Amino acid sequence: MTLEIAADLIGLLADTTTEPRTDLQLEALTLAVAADLPVLLWGEPGIGKTAALTQLAASLDLPLTTVIASVHEPTDFSGLPVIGADPAVHGVPMAPPDWAVRLARTGRGLLFLDELSTAPPAVQAALLRLVLERRVGALTLPPGVRIVAAANPRGSAADGWELSAPLANRFVHLQWTYDHAVVVRGLGGTWPRAALPSLDPGRLTEAVAYARRGVTGLLGGRPKLVHQLPQSEAKRGGAWPSPRTWEMAVRLIAFATASGSSREVLSLLVRGVVGDGPGLELLAALDRMDLPDPEELLADPSGARFPERGDLRQAVLEGIVEAVRRDANRDRWDAAWTLLVAALDGGAPDLLVVPAQELAELRRDDWPMPAGIERLAGAVSVARLAA
């Protein structure tokens, strides 16, 4: 056997294809890259983080530059001082490394910072300007360069360190796991294909307004969520809320809205910048923004459309009852009963028990029972028995 034949065999093994495939974490990664936000992939060794980045760069036609953070010195990111002819006049410039010069010369590319959790604190400190400001020494990376990093949890990283809070707060954190079906099909020669999200030009202004309204609406009522530095060192190395990460959340919501991304992808992204608890509160706030206005429903009960999800449907019903309570009259009370009856179609009867009871308590003595309430009364009785 000659090495030339061995090379031919290796080439055949490397000859793979791609196919469109729904992959939530890959879609979330691609959307964050499109939004020009630094992404940090967390996952155990050997599950394909590096392979995913290599395939992503190939799919997006971006040159891939890999830098192993743990084997570099702080000056490799902050720049190496170079003394010129007259330092007193010209100062001492900080020379960037060759990989940064190549990226700047190309004007575009995917910078992959691998093994980030094995980088010592001094190197992590030097990475701060690179990740946030795209500065490497005296050089500023062009807008066409995107930054993605990967890290192993401290328990499975070789000589691992916890990520510093300032560095962690600059990333979109995505938990990277493997999909059994994707791995099996990929080993057979076909991997999922990444593609940049398709943004609707007609929805850009609407998407920005929606994102800002959702975040400011939540923080206006929950001021303590604006900045919450975790108590433990381990949690400080992940996603947590700060004015910086809320600004990142606004950008991600706008991109997800303009591209029509699913709620699951949006959930991965917002929890990846502000943390699980605040992220879930933000998602709930966005859901409430999409609910129909109770006053519009009371004005035209015949045209009512209720959400499919049970929690959102219940929120709409509670809003209808509360609107009648604020301004109770016979017509609004009758309209509310019509809406409750309409909510029986495609919804669980148990969701109507509490709203029906509260609406009944608002009845005045001279108001007759509305038409159609017999159907509602039967459904509520059955729901009570089932409970």
C-alpha positions as CSV (number, residue, x, y, z in Angstrom):
1,M,0.0,0.0,0.0
2,T,1.4,3.4,-1.0
3,L,0.6,6.7,0.8
4,E,-1.0,7.9,-2.5
5,I,-3.6,5.1,-2.3
6,A,-4.1,5.9,1.4
7,A,-4.7,9.5,0.5
8,D,-7.3,8.5,-2.1
9,L,-9.1,6.5,0.6
10,I,-9.0,9.3,3.1
11,G,-10.4,11.6,0.4
12,L,-13.3,9.3,-0.2
13,L,-14.1,9.2,3.5
14,A,-14.0,13.0,3.6
15,D,-16.3,13.3,0.6
16,T,-19.7,14.2,2.2
17,T,-22.8,16.1,1.2
18,T,-25.3,18.3,3.0
19,E,-29.0,18.5,3.1
20,P,-31.7,20.9,4.5
21,R,-32.8,19.6,7.9
22,T,-34.6,21.2,10.8
23,D,-32.0,21.7,13.6
24,L,-32.9,24.1,16.3
25,Q,-29.5,24.7,17.8
26,L,-27.9,25.1,14.3
27,E,-30.6,27.6,13.4
28,A,-30.1,29.5,16.6
29,L,-26.3,29.6,16.0
30,T,-26.8,30.8,12.4
31,L,-29.2,33.5,13.4
32,A,-26.8,34.8,16.2
33,V,-24.0,34.8,13.6
34,A,-26.2,36.8,11.2
35,A,-27.0,39.2,14.0
36,D,-23.2,39.7,14.4
37,L,-23.2,38.7,18.1
38,P,-20.3,36.5,19.6
39,V,-21.5,33.0,20.3
40,L,-20.1,30.5,22.8
41,L,-21.0,26.8,22.3
42,W,-20.9,24.8,25.5
43,G,-20.7,21.0,25.2
44,E,-18.8,17.9,26.2
45,P,-15.6,16.9,24.3
46,G,-16.1,15.0,21.1
47,I,-19.8,15.9,20.3
48,G,-19.0,17.9,17.1
49,K,-18.7,21.5,18.1
50,T,-15.6,22.0,15.9
51,A,-17.2,20.0,13.1
52,A,-20.3,22.1,13.3
53,L,-18.3,25.4,13.0
54,T,-16.3,24.0,10.1
55,Q,-19.5,23.0,8.3
56,L,-21.1,26.4,9.1
57,A,-18.1,28.3,7.6
58,A,-18.3,26.2,4.5
59,S,-22.1,26.7,4.1
60,L,-21.8,30.4,4.6
61,D,-18.7,30.6,2.3
62,L,-16.7,32.2,5.1
63,P,-12.9,31.5,5.5
64,L,-12.5,29.7,8.9
65,T,-9.7,30.9,11.2
66,T,-9.2,28.7,14.3
67,V,-7.4,30.0,17.3
68,I,-6.8,27.8,20.4
69,A,-7.2,30.3,23.1
70,S,-5.4,28.2,25.8
71,V,-2.1,28.0,23.9
72,H,-1.8,31.7,23.3
73,E,-0.3,34.5,25.5
74,P,-2.3,37.6,26.4
75,T,-0.1,39.6,24.0
76,D,-1.4,37.5,21.1
77,F,-4.8,39.2,21.6
78,S,-3.9,42.6,23.2
79,G,-1.0,43.1,20.8
80,L,2.8,42.9,21.0
81,P,4.5,46.3,21.6
82,V,6.8,47.3,18.7
83,I,9.2,50.2,19.3
84,G,9.5,52.5,16.4
85,A,12.2,55.1,15.5
86,D,11.0,57.7,17.9
87,P,8.6,56.3,20.6
88,A,8.3,59.8,22.2
89,V,6.7,61.1,19.0
90,H,4.9,58.2,17.5
91,G,4.2,56.1,20.7
92,V,4.6,52.3,20.9
93,P,2.1,50.6,18.6
94,M,0.7,47.2,19.6
95,A,1.3,44.8,16.7
96,P,-1.5,42.3,15.9
97,P,-0.8,38.5,15.3
98,D,-0.7,37.2,11.8
99,W,-4.1,35.5,11.9
100,A,-5.7,38.9,12.7
101,V,-3.8,40.5,9.8
102,R,-5.1,37.8,7.4
103,L,-8.7,38.3,8.6
104,A,-8.4,42.1,8.1
105,R,-6.8,41.6,4.7
106,T,-9.6,39.2,3.6
107,G,-12.3,41.5,5.0
108,R,-14.6,38.6,6.0
109,G,-14.4,35.3,7.8
110,L,-15.4,33.2,10.8
111,L,-13.0,33.5,13.8
112,F,-13.3,30.3,15.9
113,L,-11.9,30.7,19.5
114,D,-11.6,27.1,20.6
115,E,-11.0,25.7,24.1
116,L,-12.1,28.9,25.7
117,S,-12.6,27.4,29.2
118,T,-9.0,26.2,29.3
119,A,-7.7,29.8,28.8
120,P,-6.2,31.2,32.0
121,P,-7.6,34.4,33.5
122,A,-4.9,36.6,32.0
123,V,-5.7,35.4,28.5
124,Q,-9.5,35.8,29.1
125,A,-8.9,39.4,30.2
126,A,-7.0,40.0,26.9
127,L,-9.9,38.6,24.9
128,L,-12.4,41.2,26.3
129,R,-11.6,43.8,23.6
130,L,-11.5,41.2,20.8
131,V,-14.9,39.8,21.7
132,L,-16.7,43.1,22.3
133,E,-14.8,45.7,20.2
134,R,-13.2,43.4,17.5
135,R,-9.8,45.0,18.5
136,V,-6.6,43.0,18.3
137,G,-3.7,45.2,19.3
138,A,-3.9,48.3,17.0
139,L,-6.0,46.5,14.5
140,T,-9.8,46.5,14.2
141,L,-11.3,43.5,12.5
142,P,-13.7,44.4,9.6
143,P,-17.5,44.0,10.0
144,G,-17.5,40.9,7.8
145,V,-15.8,38.9,10.5
146,R,-18.0,36.9,12.9
147,I,-16.8,35.4,16.2
148,V,-17.8,32.0,17.6
149,A,-16.1,30.3,20.5
150,A,-16.4,26.8,22.0
151,A,-15.8,25.6,25.6
152,N,-16.1,22.4,27.6
153,P,-17.7,22.5,31.1
154,R,-15.0,22.9,33.7
155,G,-15.4,19.3,34.9
156,S,-14.5,17.9,31.5
157,A,-12.0,20.5,30.4
158,A,-8.3,19.9,30.6
159,D,-7.0,22.2,33.3
160,G,-10.3,24.1,33.0
161,W,-11.1,27.5,34.4
162,E,-14.4,29.1,35.1
163,L,-15.2,31.8,32.5
164,S,-14.8,35.3,33.9
165,A,-18.0,37.3,34.4
166,P,-17.0,40.2,32.1
167,L,-16.1,37.8,29.3
168,A,-19.1,35.5,29.7
169,N,-21.4,38.6,29.6
170,R,-20.3,39.3,26.1
171,F,-21.5,36.0,24.5
172,V,-24.7,34.3,23.4
173,H,-24.4,31.0,25.3
174,L,-25.7,27.9,23.5
175,Q,-25.7,24.5,25.0
176,W,-24.5,22.2,22.2
177,T,-25.8,18.6,22.2
178,Y,-25.7,15.9,19.6
179,D,-28.8,14.5,17.8
180,H,-28.6,10.8,17.4
181,A,-30.3,10.8,14.0
182,V,-28.1,13.6,12.7
183,V,-24.9,11.8,13.8
184,V,-26.0,8.5,12.2
185,R,-27.0,10.2,8.9
186,G,-23.8,12.3,9.0
187,L,-21.6,9.2,9.4
188,G,-23.4,7.9,6.4
189,G,-22.1,10.9,4.4
190,T,-24.9,13.5,4.7
191,W,-24.8,16.3,7.3
192,P,-27.4,19.1,7.9
193,R,-26.8,22.3,6.0
194,A,-26.6,25.7,7.7
195,A,-28.1,28.7,5.9
196,L,-28.3,32.4,6.9
197,P,-31.9,33.4,7.9
198,S,-34.0,35.0,5.2
199,L,-35.0,38.4,6.5
200,D,-38.2,40.0,5.3
201,P,-37.4,43.6,4.2
202,G,-41.0,44.6,4.8
203,R,-40.8,43.5,8.5
204,L,-37.6,45.2,9.6
205,T,-39.1,48.3,11.2
206,E,-41.9,46.3,12.8
207,A,-39.4,43.7,14.1
208,V,-37.3,46.4,15.8
209,A,-40.3,48.1,17.4
210,Y,-41.6,44.7,18.6
211,A,-38.3,43.7,20.2
212,R,-37.9,47.1,21.9
213,R,-41.5,47.0,23.2
214,G,-41.1,43.5,24.6
215,V,-37.9,44.1,26.5
216,T,-38.8,47.6,27.8
217,G,-42.3,46.4,28.8
218,L,-40.8,43.6,30.9
219,L,-38.0,45.7,32.5
220,G,-40.4,48.6,33.2
221,G,-42.4,46.3,35.5
222,R,-39.4,44.2,36.7
223,P,-36.6,46.7,37.4
224,K,-34.6,44.1,39.4
225,L,-34.1,42.1,36.2
226,V,-32.0,44.8,34.6
227,H,-28.8,43.7,36.2
228,Q,-28.4,40.5,38.2
229,L,-24.8,39.3,38.8
230,P,-25.0,35.7,40.0
231,Q,-23.6,34.9,43.4
232,S,-21.7,31.8,42.4
233,E,-18.5,31.8,40.2
234,A,-19.8,29.0,38.1
235,K,-23.1,30.8,37.2
236,R,-21.1,34.1,36.5
237,G,-19.4,32.1,33.7
238,G,-22.8,31.6,31.9
239,A,-25.7,33.8,30.7
240,W,-27.0,36.4,33.1
241,P,-28.9,39.7,32.7
242,S,-27.2,43.1,32.3
243,P,-27.9,46.1,30.2
244,R,-25.4,44.7,27.7
245,T,-27.2,41.3,27.4
246,W,-30.7,42.9,27.3
247,E,-29.4,45.0,24.3
248,M,-28.3,41.7,22.8
249,A,-31.8,40.3,23.5
250,V,-33.4,43.2,21.6
251,R,-31.2,42.4,18.6
252,L,-31.9,38.7,18.6
253,I,-35.7,39.2,19.0
254,A,-35.6,41.6,16.0
255,F,-33.7,39.2,13.9
256,A,-35.9,36.2,14.9
257,T,-39.0,38.2,14.2
258,A,-37.9,39.5,10.8
259,S,-36.8,36.0,9.8
260,G,-39.9,34.3,11.1
261,S,-37.9,32.0,13.4
262,S,-39.8,29.6,15.7
263,R,-40.4,30.2,19.3
264,E,-38.1,27.3,20.2
265,V,-35.2,29.0,18.4
266,L,-36.0,32.4,20.1
267,S,-36.1,30.6,23.4
268,L,-32.6,29.2,23.0
269,L,-31.3,32.7,22.0
270,V,-32.9,34.9,24.7
271,R,-32.1,32.4,27.5
272,G,-28.6,32.2,26.1
273,V,-28.0,35.9,26.8
274,V,-30.0,36.8,29.9
275,G,-30.3,33.4,31.5
276,D,-33.1,30.9,31.9
277,G,-35.3,32.7,34.5
278,P,-35.3,36.2,32.9
279,G,-35.4,34.6,29.5
280,L,-38.6,32.7,30.2
281,E,-40.1,35.9,31.7
282,L,-39.2,37.7,28.5
283,L,-40.8,35.0,26.4
284,A,-44.0,35.2,28.5
285,A,-44.0,39.0,28.0
286,L,-43.7,38.6,24.3
287,D,-46.5,36.1,24.3
288,R,-48.8,38.5,26.1
289,M,-48.0,41.2,23.5
290,D,-49.4,39.0,20.8
291,L,-52.7,38.4,22.6
292,P,-55.8,40.1,21.2
293,D,-57.0,43.3,22.9
294,P,-60.0,42.4,25.3
295,E,-61.7,45.7,24.3
296,E,-61.6,44.7,20.6
297,L,-63.0,41.3,21.5
298,L,-65.9,42.8,23.5
299,A,-66.7,45.2,20.7
300,D,-66.9,42.3,18.1
301,P,-67.4,38.9,19.8
302,S,-68.4,37.3,16.5
303,G,-64.9,37.8,15.1
304,A,-63.0,36.4,18.1
305,R,-60.0,34.2,17.5
306,F,-58.4,32.5,20.5
307,P,-54.8,31.3,20.9
308,E,-54.2,27.6,20.6
309,R,-52.0,27.3,23.6
310,G,-54.0,26.8,26.8
311,D,-52.0,29.3,29.0
312,L,-52.4,32.0,26.4
313,R,-56.1,31.2,25.9
314,Q,-56.7,31.5,29.7
315,A,-54.8,34.8,29.8
316,V,-57.2,36.2,27.1
317,L,-60.3,35.0,29.1
318,E,-59.0,36.5,32.3
319,G,-58.3,39.8,30.4
320,I,-61.9,39.8,29.1
321,V,-63.4,39.4,32.6
322,E,-61.1,42.0,34.0
323,A,-62.1,44.5,31.2
324,V,-65.8,43.9,32.1
325,R,-65.0,44.4,35.8
326,R,-63.4,47.8,35.1
327,D,-66.4,49.0,33.1
328,A,-69.5,46.8,33.7
329,N,-72.7,47.2,31.7
330,R,-75.3,44.9,30.3
331,D,-73.9,44.9,26.7
332,R,-70.3,44.2,27.8
333,W,-71.4,41.5,30.2
334,D,-73.4,39.8,27.4
335,A,-70.5,40.1,25.0
336,A,-68.2,38.5,27.5
337,W,-70.5,35.4,27.9
338,T,-70.6,35.1,24.1
339,L,-66.8,35.1,24.1
340,L,-66.7,32.4,26.8
341,V,-69.1,30.2,24.8
342,A,-67.0,30.7,21.7
343,A,-63.8,29.7,23.6
344,L,-65.3,26.2,24.1
345,D,-64.5,25.5,20.5
346,G,-61.0,23.9,20.4
347,G,-60.3,24.6,24.1
348,A,-60.3,22.7,27.3
349,P,-63.5,23.3,29.4
350,D,-61.6,23.6,32.6
351,L,-60.1,26.8,31.4
352,L,-63.5,28.4,31.6
353,V,-64.4,27.5,35.2
354,V,-62.7,30.5,36.9
355,P,-63.6,33.1,34.3
356,A,-67.2,31.9,34.3
357,Q,-67.5,32.1,38.1
358,E,-65.9,35.6,38.1
359,L,-68.1,36.9,35.3
360,A,-71.3,35.5,37.0
361,E,-70.4,37.5,40.2
362,L,-70.5,40.7,38.1
363,R,-74.2,40.1,37.2
364,R,-76.7,42.7,38.4
365,D,-80.2,41.7,39.5
366,D,-82.0,43.2,36.5
367,W,-79.7,41.5,34.0
368,P,-81.3,38.3,32.5
369,M,-79.1,35.3,31.8
370,P,-77.6,35.5,28.3
371,A,-78.4,33.2,25.4
372,G,-76.1,30.2,25.0
373,I,-75.2,30.0,28.7
374,E,-76.7,26.5,29.0
375,R,-74.0,25.1,26.8
376,L,-71.4,26.8,28.9
377,A,-72.9,25.7,32.2
378,G,-72.8,22.1,31.0
379,A,-69.2,22.3,30.0
380,V,-68.2,23.9,33.3
381,S,-70.1,21.3,35.3
382,V,-68.3,18.5,33.4
383,A,-64.9,20.3,34.0
384,R,-65.7,20.4,37.8
385,L,-66.5,16.7,37.9
386,A,-63.3,15.9,36.0
387,A,-61.3,17.9,38.4
